[in-house]
């Protein structure tokens, strides 16, 4: 069966007329790797001639693109050349494939064996669903006939027979390789792996890389460099990738010798590498190259053991991220997962280890952890005592910031950030991410959760990469994941750039101007139908994930008021980012952290020592001024003032339940439904401001005014927004928390208070004696409570 992956086809082909009892075939496990997209077939298919003997001509029809490919392959066999799959073209309206091009295998100049042959056919999809050959070039610029390095062509095996000892390995989105052995088909159907042999082994000589060499894709460049490495005598690892600052797309990639760096004893800091850069045309070109190694090369390494790499396929997911396919070895018949790539330089570990030990000596609450894989250091996480305590207060809505990926990344630095009671960003932990795999993110989220005493957030804002989505679902199953707006906007620009201005206007209106989720769904369906975009892959995908980005679906979830359509500001700003060098990291990190905490201290002082002016003189306003921080009081004060411009009308009453319609004076389009229960003083509004931000809206305050409710019920004043939030002093501490969350809150509150007490008591001998006596007396009182 032919297997399609991206624009390249790999077909597992077996021949007919081969003796299944031959020694080469019985339980053989053989895979031979051919260049990407090359198809090998026999000169006759099952002895049939008929239609397969046709010459291609303009107007020839096929039921599918695959049928056209098979026809051109059969024709190529007879004439004496091989084919590759060339460009594909997509529809601007729905993104579906509208035409395909099949070319001679010698088209282009990427390899020494290629001669720039112009021969090709192109097939185009018609409205009827048929594919019609609309362009053709039959002339070749090279001699035709069976190539000297090609083994006997073999047939497609439709139903392979697998023995009991076989193992089927299914890897999604991984290119499969041909099952052949020295040109002989294997009837057992058992797959094994051998290294691709070039040059001296009778294979096609492998060209050496050079600056200016171009490729159709980064995957093709990787496979080329890997084949070159195997024949030269070294192995390849995937190094750094760099992203565009404009849209987050990948602009360049780096492939390095496997012995680059010093993270493992086998590594010697080899400087050999090849870097490719994406051109405006979409092709990739080698722009930097270092061929010299600082170690001996193993020219015969290809024959030392049975080894295969299930080629790492660079998959540009909808999220724009990298699907990290594991490298796989077969050794003594066993599948072995090799170690994944690591973007963190080895010198970072020793530097951060010294820094962490220093911080632990100063801060008893300092926590750090290093992910270890097969004895190798990978991702790193750390959080000081202040961050861990802050999480007990402000860890209900967090931002996992990986904005380092926007530009050329040298340092994969990520942060966990919350929102404090002054609406300021507060640090809840930091990390260096070794690679962007599900396993790496899963380890990171679990480590963060352990450092924060297992307190699960209600919501998290993070990128929409598949790996991150899966890790959040596994580690934080009850947490609502909202997509990072910077990444979503980048993918939006990329996928909608060909759309008309009229579509863009209706698209924005559908998302931001609706009043309910039902209204959004109706408007979206109408929009997609109007423009015939039912099969547009990206639009289909984001609609399925609408609960993670559409404002109407998000407003019922608590996000501490972080605006849905705005990009979250980086905690460290420009001080620490993906380009921060090693020698400056610690100083910049501490400078940025101290700057933020100084801003928080200023707001604490202002909230405790100053008051805002009252504008309404209502008891509710006085209550809020007494409890809330200055920032939060201004927000609810504005809602209270705005409530004067609204009218409230009772529309229904049943027992203790009353319903009101609250609309703005002179604007009948702006109205919301408010429901009040007199039995327990519960109230809700259709705007869901309290659910999203934790502050009552103007519509609810208008109804309170109508009902002569003079103070806000206690359960509608979130402690996290009050003046005392940072100190853990509030009534009703036993309610609304699990036993684990309650214990964590008490531990961090006492620890933070004790640290401040100790710092003050250690400033002089007199204060030390006083502090010591206070602690002794306090200890005695605690003992009496037993």
LINSUL-V58410 format. One record per residue. N is the residue number from 0. D_FIRST is the distance of its C-alpha to the first C-alpha in Angstrom with 2 decimals. Layout:
n/d_first
N/D_FIRST
N/D_FIRST
This chain:
n/d_first
0/0.00
1/3.80
2/6.37
3/9.78
4/12.97
5/16.20
6/16.46
7/14.18
8/10.55
9/9.11
10/6.28
11/6.33
12/7.86
13/10.26
14/13.16
15/15.20
16/18.83
17/18.88
18/21.33
19/19.87
20/23.39
21/23.75
22/25.07
23/22.49
24/19.65
25/21.25
26/20.19
27/19.54
28/18.11
29/17.09
30/15.34
31/16.52
32/16.77
33/16.87
34/18.60
35/17.01
36/14.84
37/15.13
38/12.48
39/13.20
40/12.79
41/15.21
42/18.38
43/17.57
44/14.59
45/15.30
46/18.90
47/18.83
48/20.85
49/22.20
50/20.75
51/18.75
52/22.29
53/23.43
54/24.90
55/23.97
56/26.91
57/28.06
58/27.56
59/24.39
60/22.44
61/18.77
62/17.47
63/15.33
64/15.07
65/11.44
66/12.93
67/15.74
68/13.76
69/12.10
70/15.69
71/17.32
72/15.14
73/16.18
74/19.68
75/19.80
76/19.05
77/21.92
78/24.27
79/23.67
80/22.18
81/19.05
82/17.94
83/17.48
84/16.88
85/20.40
86/22.23
87/21.38
88/24.28
89/24.92
90/27.37
91/30.67
92/31.20
93/28.18
94/26.01
95/22.98
96/21.19
97/23.36
98/22.31
99/20.00
100/20.96
101/19.12
102/21.46
103/22.27
104/21.34
105/25.12
106/25.85
107/28.02
108/30.09
109/28.52
110/28.14
111/30.67
112/28.23
113/27.90
114/30.57
115/30.19
116/28.71
117/29.00
118/26.48
119/24.02
120/22.96
121/23.01
122/21.71
123/23.46
124/22.81
125/25.66
126/27.30
127/25.92
128/22.34
129/21.68
130/20.79
131/23.47
132/23.83
133/27.10
134/27.59
135/27.04
136/28.51
137/28.07
138/30.58
139/29.63
140/32.20
141/31.12
142/30.92
143/27.91
144/26.47
145/24.26
146/24.98
147/26.90
148/24.84
149/21.46
150/20.28
151/19.17
152/16.00
153/13.24
154/10.75
155/7.05
156/7.03
157/5.92
158/8.24
159/9.33
160/13.04
161/14.50
162/18.23
163/20.74
164/21.46
165/18.05
166/17.69
167/14.71
168/15.45
169/14.18
170/15.63
171/15.55
172/15.54
173/15.08
174/13.26
175/11.07
176/11.97
177/11.02
178/11.91
179/14.76
180/18.43
181/20.93
182/18.61
183/18.02
184/14.83
185/15.17
186/14.79
187/15.72
188/12.44
189/14.88
190/14.45
191/17.62
192/18.87
193/21.07
194/22.77
195/21.96
196/24.80
197/26.56
198/29.80
199/31.42
200/28.33
201/27.33
202/24.97
203/25.67
204/28.88
205/28.51
206/30.88
207/33.39
208/33.51
209/36.49
210/38.05
211/36.83
212/33.28
213/31.00
214/27.39
215/25.29
216/24.65
217/25.99
218/22.63
219/22.66
220/26.26
221/25.54
222/22.89
223/25.34
224/28.22
225/26.36
226/25.48
227/29.12
228/30.38
229/28.55
230/30.05
231/33.41
232/33.75
233/33.38
234/30.96
235/30.31
236/30.89
237/30.48
238/33.99
239/35.63
240/34.32
241/36.73
242/36.73
243/38.56
244/41.84
245/41.39
246/38.09
247/36.69
248/33.66
249/32.72
250/34.70
251/34.28
252/32.60
253/33.87
254/32.09
255/34.52
256/35.03
257/34.28
258/37.99
259/39.19
260/41.66
261/43.58
262/41.96
263/41.14
264/43.30
265/40.66
266/40.92
267/43.62
268/43.51
269/41.63
270/41.87
271/38.90
272/36.56
273/34.77
274/35.09
275/33.20
276/34.59
277/33.07
278/34.65
279/35.64
280/33.03
281/30.25
282/29.62
283/30.58
284/33.22
285/34.60
286/38.11
287/39.23
288/38.61
289/40.27
290/39.25
291/42.05
292/41.49
293/44.36
294/42.92
295/41.88
296/38.42
297/36.38
298/35.07
299/33.68
300/32.00
301/28.50
302/29.44
303/31.49
304/28.79
305/25.08
306/24.26
307/21.35
308/21.22
309/18.22
310/19.19
311/21.35
312/20.07
313/22.97
314/22.18
315/24.99
316/25.13
317/27.32
318/30.04
319/29.83
320/29.39
321/27.17
322/24.43
323/25.31
324/22.28
325/23.85
326/23.91
327/22.68
328/24.19
329/23.68
330/27.13
331/28.14
332/24.91
333/25.51
334/23.73
335/26.38
336/26.48
337/28.49
338/31.10
339/30.36
340/32.13
341/35.77
342/37.44
343/40.90
344/42.96
345/44.52
346/48.04
347/47.60
348/47.53
349/50.89
350/52.52
351/51.42
352/52.32
353/55.87
354/56.01
355/54.79
356/57.35
357/60.08
358/59.11
359/59.03
360/62.56
361/63.69
362/61.70
363/61.32
364/58.66
365/56.40
366/52.88
367/50.05
368/46.90
369/44.37
370/40.77
371/40.11
372/36.71
373/36.79
374/40.37
375/39.76
376/41.39
377/39.12
378/40.19
379/43.90
380/45.70
381/49.44
382/52.01
383/55.78
384/58.07
385/58.84
386/55.19
387/54.66
388/57.78
389/56.80
390/53.55
391/55.61
392/57.28
393/54.74
394/51.35
395/50.60
396/48.78
397/47.16
398/45.37
399/42.77
400/43.29
401/40.64
402/41.96
403/41.96
404/38.45
405/40.01
406/41.09
407/40.69
408/40.59
409/42.59
410/43.41
411/40.92
412/43.88
413/43.42
414/46.11
415/46.64
416/49.30
417/51.29
418/54.04
419/57.58
420/60.55
421/61.53
422/58.10
423/57.57
424/54.42
425/54.87
426/52.86
427/51.10
428/49.28
429/47.54
430/44.47
431/42.76
432/38.99
433/37.15
434/33.74
435/32.21
436/29.98
437/30.21
438/31.83
439/34.46
440/35.42
441/35.49
442/37.89
443/39.98
444/40.43
445/41.30
446/43.79
447/45.37
448/45.71
449/47.38
450/49.74
451/50.75
452/51.62
453/48.64
454/49.80
455/46.79
456/47.02
457/46.82
458/44.73
459/42.98
460/42.20
461/39.28
462/36.41
463/33.35
464/30.81
465/28.22
466/29.53
467/33.08
468/32.29
469/30.64
470/33.55
471/36.15
472/34.59
473/34.64
474/38.10
475/39.95
476/38.60
477/41.72
478/42.01
479/41.16
480/39.00
481/40.01
482/38.17
483/40.09
484/41.31
485/41.11
486/37.37
487/36.83
488/39.02
489/37.16
490/33.80
491/35.71
492/37.09
493/33.75
494/31.95
495/34.94
496/36.43
497/35.47
498/37.02
499/40.44
500/43.65
501/44.06
502/40.75
503/41.67
504/45.05
505/43.71
506/41.07
507/43.86
508/46.09
509/43.51
510/43.06
511/46.67
512/48.99
513/47.97
514/50.14
515/47.66
516/44.00
517/44.03
518/45.42
519/42.73
520/39.87
521/41.52
522/42.11
523/38.56
524/37.05
525/39.53
526/38.78
527/35.01
528/35.56
529/38.25
530/36.13
531/32.85
532/31.01
533/29.23
534/25.81
535/27.25
536/25.15
537/28.10
538/30.63
539/28.47
540/28.05
541/31.76
542/32.86
543/31.00
544/32.87
545/36.15
546/38.17
547/37.82
548/39.25
549/40.96
550/44.75
551/45.39
552/43.00
553/44.41
554/48.11
555/48.32
556/47.23
557/49.63
558/49.02
559/52.67
560/52.93
561/50.50
562/49.84
563/46.37
564/46.22
565/47.66
566/46.30
567/47.73
568/50.06
569/49.29
570/51.74
571/52.70
572/52.55
573/52.44
574/54.04
575/50.85
576/47.42
577/44.33
578/46.52
579/49.35
580/50.18
581/50.74
582/54.47
583/55.12
584/52.84
585/55.29
586/58.23
587/56.28
588/54.72
589/58.15
590/59.72
591/57.21
592/57.48
593/61.28
594/61.39
595/59.45
596/61.53
597/64.73
598/63.77
599/63.23
600/66.62
601/68.31
602/66.90
603/67.93
604/71.43
605/71.67
606/70.49
607/72.99
608/75.89
609/75.75
610/75.35
611/74.14
612/76.56
613/76.35
614/75.85
615/76.30
616/78.52
617/76.54
618/76.34
619/72.53
620/72.70
621/75.19
622/73.02
623/69.95
624/72.03
625/73.23
626/69.81
627/67.19
628/66.77
629/68.06
630/64.62
631/63.60
632/67.05
633/66.80
634/63.53
635/64.99
636/68.31
637/66.57
638/64.93
639/68.38
640/70.01
641/67.31
642/67.80
643/71.17
644/69.45
645/67.70
646/68.92
647/68.10
648/68.39
649/68.06
650/65.77
651/65.50
652/67.23
653/66.51
654/68.33
655/67.87
656/64.89
657/65.68
658/63.44
659/64.43
660/63.22
661/63.89
662/63.76
663/65.02
664/68.31
665/67.87
666/64.07
667/62.85
668/59.19
669/59.37
670/59.84
671/58.57
672/59.04
673/60.78
674/61.10
675/63.88
676/64.67
677/68.34
678/67.75
679/65.91
680/66.25
681/62.50
682/61.59
683/58.37
684/57.62
685/54.74
686/54.53
687/53.51
688/55.22
689/56.38
690/52.91
691/51.49
692/54.46
693/56.79
694/59.73
695/61.27
696/60.99
697/63.81
698/63.03
699/63.62
700/66.72
701/68.07
702/67.76
703/69.43
704/72.26
705/72.61
706/72.72
707/75.17
708/72.87
709/74.68
710/72.21
711/68.47
712/67.48
713/66.62
714/63.01
715/62.34
716/63.56
717/60.75
718/62.25
719/59.75
720/61.55
721/65.08
722/67.47
723/67.24
724/63.44
725/63.35
726/65.96
727/64.56
728/67.85
729/67.33
730/68.36
731/66.10
732/64.02
733/63.22
734/61.43
735/57.94
736/56.67
737/54.87
738/56.77
739/54.47
740/54.82
741/58.57
742/59.01
743/57.03
744/59.14
745/62.36
746/61.41
747/60.48
748/63.47
749/65.88
750/64.30
751/64.46
752/68.05
753/69.04
754/67.64
755/69.68
756/72.70
757/72.36
758/72.01
759/75.19
760/77.08
761/76.41
762/78.07
763/81.55
764/83.44
765/85.22
766/82.01
767/80.46
768/83.35
769/83.15
770/79.39
771/79.79
772/82.47
773/80.40
774/77.45
775/79.78
776/81.27
777/77.88
778/76.73
779/79.77
780/79.09
781/75.49
782/76.81
783/79.20
784/76.36
785/74.99
